[in-house]
Amino acid sequence: MPQVTFIQRVMPHYRIPFFVGLHEYLAARGIDLKLVYGQELPGTVPRTELLDQPWAEQIVNRYSMFFGAELVWQPCVHAVANANLVIVEQANRLLVNYLFQLMRSRKLLKVAYFGHGRNMQSLQPASWRERCKGFFLAKVDWWFAYTDLTGKLVAAGGFPRERITVVQNTIDTRDCKDQMAAISQDDLAALRADLGLVSENVAVFCGGMYVDKRLDFLLDACLALRKILPDFEMIFIGSGPEQSKVEQAVQKYCWIHYVGPRFSDRFPYFKLSKVLLMPGLVGLAIIDAFTMGVPLFTTSIPVHSPEIAYLENGSNGVMTANNLDAYVGAVAEYFGSTEQQQQLRSGCSVSACRYSMASMIAKFADGIQNCLEAPPLVKVKTI
């Protein structure tokens, strides 16, 4: 059986269904998948979850700093001893990637990237780090692009389009509709009482709590919305280095509610809410918005993850100008318009059917098989 080794720096909870499904899908095609994953740097997100499978191996990453840049050593070279293909994340800090590319240059194995195409959170696209990423962009045999946006970036960098698989990155939503439908009015009433909610004008934030999520901006927006809508209430779900900002706000305002991190039990909080507020970085949370019918409102900032490509402004969500007045005004208008609420929820429903885990797995498996069958990629000219 051809062997494929997939190297992940961390194993977030939302990736587990993907890897379990991909392993089963590839096994049915006679391809053996081995997964190797490490752990996060203490105090950062996302956090690693245990994947207890015989084909998955957990290693211990080693983190260090070099002239202000974080470097990560993943002790996983042994895992590619019998591999025909190794799939790695596209990241400058992952030192083992350079070793794999050296092995590739000696025709010892094929290498593929799974990534964004560039650092979407970088505010300096001409920095040496981004130039380095661009230099290595085409030094692989295949590309697994997160979204159409990533595919275009990679092709613009000189990589052959026929060797790019756009997987439409998503999370497992198969039981989401069932979970939402199973929540009764009694359940919601009990949760309302538990949280102390007294209004129907409820918004939710769900995600990691770190700088790029712009919690300061969001909290300012909440205060401004409360002046416009005296019964506005806000639920925060998540954790991270900046969660103390939310915890402090909860102490000052009884209408701000913090419930900590929630994964499989996040559904009732969404069902209580009319809108998902994320003025900062948007990634896979947009899939939650689609699946649970709670439209997402964000701002036009340059640091969004590739999944922002799924947002169709005014159809399945809203992106405002990057200023507080525009954001608050758009959200307040939405709360006051039953017609807009119905329109955006309908758009979410359509988009929810478009981005599924089954589709992502099938596309990824097709790309792996095509890569295994293709000849090694000769040197290509990068732009």
N, C-alpha and C positions, 0 to 999 in steps of 0.2 A: 504493500500500500504506500502511495506517496505520503510523505509526512510534512505537515505544515506546523510551524511553531509560531505562536502569537505571543508577543511580549508586551505586557501592560505594566506601567509604573505602579498604578494602584488599581484596585478592584472596587469601584463604586457599586452600591446596591443595584442601581438601575442597569448595570451592564451584565449582571448575572443571567437574566433570561436570554439575552442575546447570545452569550457564549454557550449556554446549554443547548439552545436551539441550533446554533451553527454547528456544534459538534455532532448533533444527531443528523442534521441535514447532510453534512459532509461524509459521515460514516455510511449513509445510505448510498453514496456515490463512490465508496471505496477509497476515501481520503481520510487519513488519520490526523486529527487536530490535537496538538499539545499546547496548553496554555501555561504561561509563567507570569506571575504577578507579584508585586512587592507591596510596600506600605507607604503611607503618606509621611511627609515631614511633620513631626509633632506640632500641633497647633494650626494645621492647615486643613483645607477641604479640597476635594472630597475625601472621605475616609474609606479605607479598605474594609471590605466585608469578606468573611471566609467563604470560599467556594469549595465545598467538600466533595470533590470528584477525583477519581483515580487519574484522570488525564490532566488535572490542574495542579500545578506546583507553586507553593508560596515561597518566596525568597525574602531576604532582608536587604532592602536598599541601603546604600551608604550615601549620605548627603554631606556636601562640603561647599565652601565658598572660595572663589578664586577671583580676586580683583572685583568684588561686588557682584559676580555672577554665580548663580547656584549651579552646582554640578551634581549629577547623580550617577553612581555606579551600581548597575544591576548585575549581580553575579549569576549570569544565566548562559554563559558560553557553552556549558555542557549540554544545554537543552537543544542545541542545533547540530549536535554531532551527526545525527542521521536525517537531518531535515533537508528537504528539497527546496523549501521556501520558508523564509522568516518574515513575519509582518511586524513592523515596529511603528511606534508613534513618531511623527515628525516633530522633533524637538532638539534644539541645539544642546541642551543640558544633559541629554542622555548619552553618556560616553560610549556605551556598548554599541551604539549605532555606527560609530566610525569604524569599529573593529569589524562589524558585519559588512560594511561597505568595502573594506579592504579584502575580506574573504570573497566578496562578490567580484571584485576586480580580478581575482585569481581563479574565477569560475568555479568556486567551491560550493556556492549556493546562490539562489535568487533572493533578492530583497525587495520588499514592498513597503510603502508608506501607507499609514492610515492617519489622516489629519485634516487640518484646516486649509493648508496651502500657504498661509502666512500667519503670523501672530496677530490675531484680530484685536488684541488688547494693547498692541504697541502704538504709542503716539509718535514714534520716530521711525517711519518706514525706511529711512535711509541709513539707519544706525548699522554698526558693524554686525550686530546680532542678526538683523534682518538680511543683510547682505550675505552672511554666512548661511542662513537658511535658504536663501535663493540659490546660492552656489551648489548646495547639495540637493536641491529640489528634484533635479533630473537624474541623479546618480542612483537610481533604483530601477527595477524591472517592471514595476506596476504601481499604480496609485489607486487607493480606495479613498475617494473624496466624500467628505461629510454631506455636502449638498451641491446643487447646481452652481452656486456661487463659488465653492471650492474648486469644482471642476474647471470653471472658467479661469480662475487664478492660476491653476496648475498648467493648463494649456497655454495661457499667456506667457508662462515662464519657459516655454519651449518644449514641454513634454508632449509626446504623441497622444492625440485624443483617443486613438483606438486602444490605448493601454490605460485609460482612466475609467474606473467603475464608480459612478455616482450612486451611493448606497441610500441616500436620504435618511440620515441619522435620526433615530427615534428611540422611544422607550416602549416597554411592554404595556399596552393598553387593553389587552384582551378581556380582562375582567373588570375594567373600569366602569363600563356602562351597567354591568350587572350590580356592581357595588353601589353605584349611584341610585339605581332603581330600587335596591333593597332598603334604602334609608327611608324610614317611615316619617310621617309628620310627628308622631310621638317621639321618635329619636331626635328630630330636629328641635322639638320643644324642650326636651331634656337638656340638649346641648346649649340651647339659648339660655336656659336657666343657669346652667353650670358656668357659662362665660359671663352672664350678667348682661346679655344683649337686650336692648329695649327698642331696637329699630329694624326696619327692613332695608335701610340704606347702608349696606355692609360691603366693605371691600376686603380683599385678602392679598397678602404677599406670601410667596412660598419659594424658598431657595436658600442658598448659602448666604451667610451674612459676612461679607468682606467688602473691601473698598470699592471694587468695580460695580457693586450692586447699588451704590449711592443711597445708603440709608438716611444720610443727613437730608438730602433732597426730598426723599420720600416722606420723612417725618415733617418737614416744612410744608410739603404739599397736603399732608393730612390736617395740619393745623389750619391751613388756608381753606380747605374744604369744609372743615367744621364750622368756620365762620359763615360760609355760604349755605351749608346744609346743617342746621343745628342738631339734627339727629344722626349725622354721619358717624359710623363706627368702623374700626379697622382691626383686622386679625393678622398677626404675624406668625408665620410658620417657618422654622429653620433654626440654624445655629451657625456659629463661626466666630472668627476673631472680633467682629464688631457687634455681636449680639448684646453687649452691655448697653449700647445706645438705645436699643429697643427696651431693655429691662428698665433703664432709667426713665424712659417715657411712660412706661406702664405705671411707675410710681407716682407720676404727676397727673396723668389723665386716665380717668376711669373708663373712657370709651376706646382706649387702645388696649388690645388683648394680645398677650404672647403665650403661645401654647408649646413652644419648643419645637424640636425636629419631629416631623411626622412623615411616614412613608406609606405603608399599606393602610394606614388609618387617617389619611389626609382628606378623604372624600367628603365627609360630612361638613367640614369647614368650607369647602368649595360650594357645596349645595346651599349653604347659608348666605353665600356672597353673590353679588351681582357683577363684580368686576375684579380682575387680577391686576394689581398695580405693581409695575416693575419699571421705574424710570431709568434704572441702570442696565447693566449687561443682561441681555436676554439670550438664553440657550435653550435647553430642552424643556424648560418650563412652558414654552409655547405649545408643546404637545399636550400638557395638562389642560391648558386653556381650551384647546380645540375639543379634547375628549370629554371634558366635563361641562362644556358649554358656558364657560365663564370668560368672556372676551378680555384680552390683554391690552393694556395701555402702556406704551413706552415712549421714549424720546429718541430723536435722531442724533445719537452719539456714534462715534466711529469705532467703539470697542465691542460691539455686539458679536456674539459667536455666529458661526455660519447658519444656524437654524433661523436667524432673523429673515432669511430668504423666504421662509414660509409665510411671513406676515404680508397680507394684502390689505393695505391701508384703507380703512373705511368699509372693508368687506368682512374680514374675519378678525379684525383687531384695529387698533389705532396707534399711529406713531405721530407724535406732535413735535413741534420745534423744541429745541433744547433750552427751554426757559420755564421758570415756575408758573408764570401767568398763563402761558399757552397750555401747559399740562393740566393745571388745576381747572382752567376754563373748559377744556375738552371733557374732563371727567365729570364736572358738575353738569355740563350739558347732557351727557349720557345718562346720568341719574334722573334727569328731568324729562327724558324722552323715551316713552314706552316703545315707540316705533323704532328708534335706533337700537334699543336693547334687543328687540326681536330680530332685526336685520343682522346684527353682529352675531347673535347666537346661531342663526341659520347658517351664516358663513363658517362658523366654527364647526358645525355639524358636517358640512361638506368637506372641510379640510381634515377632519378627524378620520374620514374614510380613506384619505389619500396617503397618509403617512402611517404605515403599520409595521409592526415588528416582523411579521411573516414576510413582507415585501423586502425589508432590509436584509433579512437573513438570506433570502433567495438571491438577491442581487450580489451580496458578498460572496456567496458560494459560487455563483457563476463566474465572478471575477477571479476567485482562487483557481478554479478549474482552467479558465482561459490562460491565466498566468503560468500554471504548471505546464500547459501544452505549448505555450509560445516559446520561440527560441529566446535566448538571453538578449537583452536589449543592447545594441551597440551604442557607442558614445553618441549623445545627442547634443546639439548646440543649445546652450541656455541663453536666455535674453537678459 
